[in-house]
């Protein structure tokens, strides 16, 4: 086991994104027992996601997208669904008239993984 992946490790040398645009990466299945990103790692990746918010416990990220009407919000939600299925990583979505809230976390590890940031970046490309 790579010591930089141990739970609670704040080692900033863990390879995160490797300088590659997050929207160009693919989500990968999480291994059982994998550690979620530390708050410091999550904060570094947040710099690539304009207007996304990191939760205070650093276990999820959230963004609200606004639209002119219900149909635009539904269409956007359907586009997110297609991306999520392709990536095998699924957000929690709050659909309202003219507004879509998207929350990402990796439930299997109880916090954030790079997959959450990859999917967020892909969602931003269709907004």
N, C-alpha and C positions, 0 to 999 in steps of 0.2 A: 504494500500500500504506500502510495506517495504521501509523505508526511504533510505536504502542503494541502492535502485534501482532508485532513483530520478535522473532526467537528470542533468548531469554535476557534480554529486557527486564523489569526489575523495576518498571516504572511501575505504581503502584497506581491509576492513573486508568482502566485498561482496564475497560470496562463488564462487570461480572460480576454476573449475576442481576438487576441493575437494581431491587432492592428487591422483586422479585416472588418469592413462595413458589416454591421450586424444584419442588415437586411439581405445580405448576400450569403449568409450562413444558413445551415439547416439545423433544425432541432434534432437532438439525439436522445434516445431513451435514457432515463436516469437509472443508475445502478442502485440496487437495494443497499441501504446504509450510507449512500453518498451524503456528504455534508452540504447544507445550503450555503449560499454565498454569505460572507460576512457583511456587516454593514458597510465597511470600507470598500469592499469589492463592488457592492451594489451601487454605492455612491459614485465610484469611478465610471461604471457603465451608464449611470443616469445622465452623464454629460452628453451621451449620444442620442438621448431621447427627449427632445424639447416638449415641455408642458406635461410630461408624465410626472406623477408624484410618488415618492417613496413613503411607505407607511412608517409610522414612528418606530415600530418594532423591526423594520427592514425585512418583513416577510412577504410583502406584496407591493406591486406598483399599480397605479390607477390613472386613468385619463378620461375626461369627458369630451366627446365630440358633439358639436352642435350642427343642426341642419335646419332647412327652411320649413320642413313639414314631416309628416309621419312616413310617407312613402320613401323619402330620401333616407330617413333613419333605418327603416326596415331593409332597404337595399344595401346600405352599409353593413348592417348586421349580417345579412346573407353573404356578403363578400368576405367578412371576417370568418364566417363559418367555413367557407371553402378553403381559406388559407389554413385555418386551424386543423381541418381534416387532413390536408396535404402534409402538414408538419407533424401531425400526431400529438399536438399540444393544444389544449382547449382553455379559453378564458372564461371567466364569469362575466356575463353581459347583462346590463340593465338597459332595457329598451323603453323609451318614453317618447311622447310626441316631440319631435324635433331635437332629440337628445339621445345619445348612446354612451353609457358608461362602461368602460372595460377595465376589469381587474384581473391581474395575472399573478399567479403564485404556482409553485410546483407542489401539489398536495402530497405526492409520494415522499418528499423529503422534508415537508413541514416548513418550507421557506422558498426563497428565490433560487433559481438556477439560471444559467446563461440562456436556456430555452425561453424563459420569460422575456428577456431583453431582445432576443432574436424575433420572437413573435410580435412584440411591441413595435419593433422597427419595421417589420413587414406590414403591420396594420397602418403605420404612419404613411407608407408608400401609397396606400389606396384612399387616404382621407382627403 
